[in-house]
Amino acid sequence: MRAVDLIGCGALNLDLIYRLPRSFPLWDELGPPGTEQLMDPSVRKAVDEALAHVEPIRAGGGQAANTVNALARLGYAAAMIGRVGADDDGRFLLDELAPADARLVHREGDTGRVYVLLDEDGERRNLVWPAANDAFTPADLPRRLPRTRHALFTSFVGDEPLAAQLALLERLPADVDVAFDPGEIYARKGVKRFLPILSRCAYLFSTETEIEMLCGLSLPEALDFLLNTGVGLVIVKMGGRGARLVGRRVDMYVPPQPAEVMDVTGAGDLFAAGFIAAMIEQTGLESAGRLAAWAASRGIAGLGRSTYPDAAAWRERLAEERGEPAEAAGPGSSW
C-alpha cells in the first residue's frame, strides 16, 4: 500500500441529518445545542417514533472519517481505519469516504448511526448508536500499515475500540505526528485513559468545554496540564468565536471566516483537515489557522459533506495565503 499523508482511526457512522422546527416535541428531553448523547434502546425508540414521518439526508460521518475525507478532497493521500457493518449502510459509508482509501476498514456486523438533529439556527444535537463501532478490537487492525506523516485519533464509545487505538499507536513510528480530537464522549471518560495518546500528541483539537471535562480543571489549568503532559499544540475550537492555538511559546487567536451557516456538523473536523494540510505544506502557524478556518467555513454552508472544498479551491486559497500564483501552490506528497 502506498504511503499516505494521514491515517484516521475513529468511529464510522451513517449520519441521518434532520432539519427540525422549534416545535419538535423532543427538544426539551435532549441536551443543549452542540452536545453529543449516547442513545439507549428506549431513547432510540422515542426518537425513531418522533421522526417516523421525517425524511433524513444520509451522509457519511464520524470525526476522523470526516477529516480523512476532507483531506483527501484537498488533494492529499488519506486512509481510514475502523469498522463498519457488512450491510448496505456500511457500503454507503465506504463509498462516501472516497477519494480517501477505505481498504483498511473492517466490515462486520451492523453499521453505527448518528442522528443529527438540526434546529432552525443550524445548531445540532448528535444522538449516537454505535453498533459495529463498539465491536472494533485490536484484531481488526490491518497487518501492515502504510507509511504516514500524521495519524488522527477520535472517539469511540466502548473500551475495546480504545484498546485498538492504543495498539495502533504503539505501531506508529516515532516520526509520525499524532493528532487527537477526543470529542465529548472521550472527554467524559477523563484524562488518565488517554495519557499514552496525549504524551505523543503533536496537535490536540478540542472545545473549551471538552478540555475542562477531559482534565477536570478550569481551562487555563487544563491547558497547562496538557502541555506538561506532552501535547505540542492545543487547538481550542470555539465555534463561531474562532479558535485559539496554544503551545508553550504561543497563544494565538484565529478569527472565524464569514460563512452562511446551514449545518455546523463536522466544522471542527474540517478545521482539523485544513490545519493538517497546512502543516504538510509548512505554512507556519498563523497561516495554518487562517487556512483551517477557511476550510471549516466552506463546510458549514451545506449539509453533511456536500460543500467540503476540493483541491482546486484549496490550491487557490493556499496560493492566496502565500502570495503565489494558484498553479504554484498545488498540494502534494513528498513521499
Residue pairs with C-beta under 8 A, 6 or more apart in sequence:
1 79
1 101
1 103
1 144
1 146
2 77
2 146
2 335
3 77
3 146
3 147
3 148
3 333
3 335
4 77
4 78
4 79
4 101
4 146
4 147
4 148
4 149
5 71
5 76
5 77
5 78
5 148
5 149
5 150
5 276
5 280
5 333
6 67
6 68
6 71
6 76
6 77
6 78
6 79
6 148
6 149
6 150
6 151
6 152
6 276
7 78
7 79
7 80
7 81
7 104
7 145
7 146
7 148
7 150
7 151
7 152
8 64
8 65
8 67
8 68
8 78
8 79
8 80
8 81
8 82
8 151
8 152
8 154
9 64
9 80
9 81
9 82
9 151
9 152
9 153
9 154
9 164
9 165
9 168
10 62
10 63
10 64
10 65
10 82
10 152
10 153
10 154
10 155
10 156
11 62
11 63
11 64
11 65
11 82
11 112
11 128
11 130
11 133
11 154
11 155
11 156
11 157
11 161
12 60
12 61
12 62
12 65
12 80
12 82
12 83
12 84
12 93
12 105
12 111
12 112
12 132
12 133
13 61
13 62
13 65
13 93
13 111
13 112
13 113
13 114
13 128
13 133
14 58
14 59
14 60
14 61
14 89
14 92
14 93
14 111
14 112
14 113
14 114
15 58
15 59
15 60
15 61
15 113
15 114
15 116
15 265
15 304
16 56
16 57
16 58
16 113
16 114
16 115
16 116
17 56
17 57
17 58
17 59
17 116
17 118
17 263
17 265
17 303
17 304
18 51
18 54
18 56
18 115
18 116
18 117
18 118
19 118
19 120
20 27
20 54
20 117
20 118
20 119
20 120
21 120
22 119
22 120
24 50
24 117
24 119
25 50
26 46
26 47
26 50
27 119
29 46
30 37
30 117
30 125
30 127
31 37
31 125
32 125
33 119
33 121
33 123
33 124
33 125
34 123
34 124
34 125
34 239
35 125
35 126
35 184
36 125
36 126
36 128
36 183
36 184
36 185
37 43
37 125
37 126
37 127
37 128
38 128
38 130
38 157
38 185
39 47
39 115
39 127
39 128
39 129
43 127
44 127
44 129
47 115
47 127
51 115
56 115
57 303
57 304
58 92
59 96
59 303
59 304
59 305
59 306
60 66
60 69
60 92
60 93
60 96
60 97
60 304
60 305
61 114
61 116
61 265
61 266
61 304
62 82
62 114
62 154
63 154
63 155
63 181
63 183
63 268
63 269
64 80
64 82
64 152
64 153
64 154
64 181
64 269
65 80
65 82
65 93
65 97
66 266
66 269
66 270
66 273
66 305
67 152
67 154
67 181
67 269
67 270
67 272
67 273
67 276
68 78
68 79
68 80
68 97
68 100
68 152
69 78
69 96
69 97
69 98
69 99
69 100
69 305
69 308
70 269
70 270
70 273
70 274
70 295
70 299
70 305
70 308
70 309
71 78
71 100
71 273
71 276
71 277
72 78
72 97
72 98
72 99
72 100
72 101
73 99
73 308
73 309
73 310
73 311
74 273
74 274
74 277
74 295
74 309
74 310
74 311
74 314
74 331
75 311
75 314
75 315
75 330
75 331
75 332
76 277
76 280
76 331
76 333
77 101
77 333
77 335
78 100
78 101
79 100
79 101
79 102
79 103
79 104
79 146
79 148
80 97
80 100
80 101
80 102
80 104
80 105
81 104
81 105
81 141
81 142
81 168
82 105
82 106
82 133
82 136
83 105
83 106
83 107
83 108
83 109
83 132
83 133
83 135
83 136
83 140
83 161
84 90
84 93
84 94
84 105
84 106
84 107
84 111
84 112
84 132
85 107
85 108
85 109
85 110
85 111
85 112
85 131
85 132
86 107
86 108
86 109
87 110
87 111
89 110
89 111
89 113
90 107
90 111
90 132
93 111
94 102
94 105
94 107
96 305
97 105
104 142
106 136
106 140
108 132
108 135
109 131
109 132
109 135
110 131
110 132
111 131
111 132
112 128
112 129
112 130
112 131
112 132
112 133
112 134
113 128
113 129
113 131
114 126
114 127
114 128
114 129
115 126
115 127
115 129
116 124
116 125
116 126
116 263
116 265
117 124
117 125
117 126
117 127
118 124
118 263
118 265
119 125
121 261
122 261
122 262
122 263
122 264
122 300
123 264
124 263
124 264
124 265
126 265
128 157
128 185
130 156
130 157
130 158
133 156
133 157
133 158
133 161
134 156
134 157
134 158
134 160
134 161
135 160
136 156
136 160
136 161
136 164
137 160
137 161
137 163
137 164
138 163
138 164
138 167
140 164
141 164
141 167
141 168
141 171
145 168
145 171
145 172
147 335
148 172
148 176
149 176
149 177
149 280
150 176
150 177
150 178
150 179
150 276
150 279
150 280
151 168
151 169
151 172
151 176
151 177
151 178
151 179
152 178
152 179
152 180
152 181
152 272
152 276
153 165
153 169
153 178
153 179
153 180
153 181
153 197
154 180
154 181
154 182
154 183
154 186
155 181
155 182
155 183
155 184
155 185
155 186
156 162
156 165
156 185
157 185
162 193
165 197
166 196
166 197
169 178
169 196
169 197
169 200
172 178
177 202
177 203
177 279
178 197
178 200
178 201
178 202
178 203
179 201
179 202
179 203
179 204
179 205
179 272
179 276
180 194
180 197
180 198
180 201
180 203
180 204
180 205
181 204
181 205
181 206
181 268
181 269
181 272
182 194
182 204
182 206
182 210
182 214
183 206
183 210
184 209
184 210
184 213
186 194
186 214
187 206
187 209
187 210
187 211
187 213
187 214
188 213
190 214
190 216
191 198
191 214
191 215
191 216
191 225
191 229
194 214
195 229
198 204
198 226
198 229
198 230
198 231
199 229
199 230
200 230
201 230
201 231
201 232
202 231
202 232
202 233
203 232
203 233
203 235
203 272
203 275
203 276
203 279
204 226
204 231
204 233
204 234
204 235
205 235
205 237
205 268
205 271
205 272
205 275
206 214
206 234
206 235
206 236
206 237
207 236
207 237
207 238
207 239
207 268
208 219
208 236
208 238
211 219
211 222
211 223
211 226
211 234
211 236
212 218
212 219
212 222
214 222
215 221
215 222
215 225
215 226
217 225
219 236
223 234
223 236
223 246
226 234
227 234
227 246
227 247
227 248
232 247
233 245
233 246
233 247
233 250
233 285
234 244
234 245
234 246
234 247
235 243
235 244
235 245
235 246
235 271
235 272
235 275
235 292
236 243
236 244
236 245
236 246
237 243
237 268
237 271
238 244
239 264
239 267
240 256
241 256
242 253
242 254
242 255
242 256
242 293
243 253
243 254
243 271
243 289
243 292
243 293
244 251
244 252
244 253
244 254
245 251
245 252
245 254
245 285
245 289
246 252
250 285
252 285
252 286
252 289
254 289
254 290
254 292
254 293
255 293
256 293
256 296
256 297
257 293
257 294
257 296
257 297
258 297
259 296
259 297
259 298
259 300
259 301
260 301
261 300
261 301
262 300
262 301
262 302
262 303
263 300
263 302
263 303
263 304
264 300
265 304
266 299
266 304
266 305
267 296
267 299
267 300
268 296
270 292
270 295
270 296
270 298
270 299
270 300
270 308
271 292
271 293
271 295
271 296
272 292
273 292
273 295
274 288
274 291
274 292
274 293
274 294
274 295
274 296
275 288
275 289
275 291
275 292
277 291
277 295
277 314
277 331
278 287
278 288
278 291
278 292
279 288
280 331
280 333
281 318
281 331
283 291
283 318
283 321
283 322
287 321
287 322
290 321
291 317
291 318
291 321
294 309
294 317
295 309
295 314
298 307
298 308
298 309
298 313
299 305
299 307
299 308
299 309
300 307
301 307
309 317
311 330
311 331
314 331
315 326
315 327
315 329
315 330
315 331
316 326
316 329
318 329
318 331
319 325
319 326
319 327
319 328
319 329
320 326
322 329
